[in-house]
Amino acid sequence: MSKSSTIELLASDLNDQGCVYCPSPKADMKVWNSHPKVYLDVARTGEAKCPYCGEVYKLKAGEHFGSAH
């Protein structure tokens, strides 16, 4: 498997719950279906790391998801 990297996301890349899934075509993985689909909660902290491949998904600077609760 390739080295993990950080994928910068826009708030619009997140689903309604503030999550993305890995593996993701955004990660430019050669075998994007190389492990089970895992939903990662990016909105909660601004980033999340996949426990299978180590890919990090992070909101771009200045991006915010939803409204403050």
PyMOL commands that set and color helices and strands:
alter all, ss='L'
color gray80, all
select helices_A, chain A and resi 11-13+25-27
alter helices_A, ss='H'
color red, helices_A
select strands_A, chain A and resi 6-9+19-22+38-41+47-49+56-59
alter strands_A, ss='S'
color yellow, strands_A
deselect
rebuild
show_as cartoon
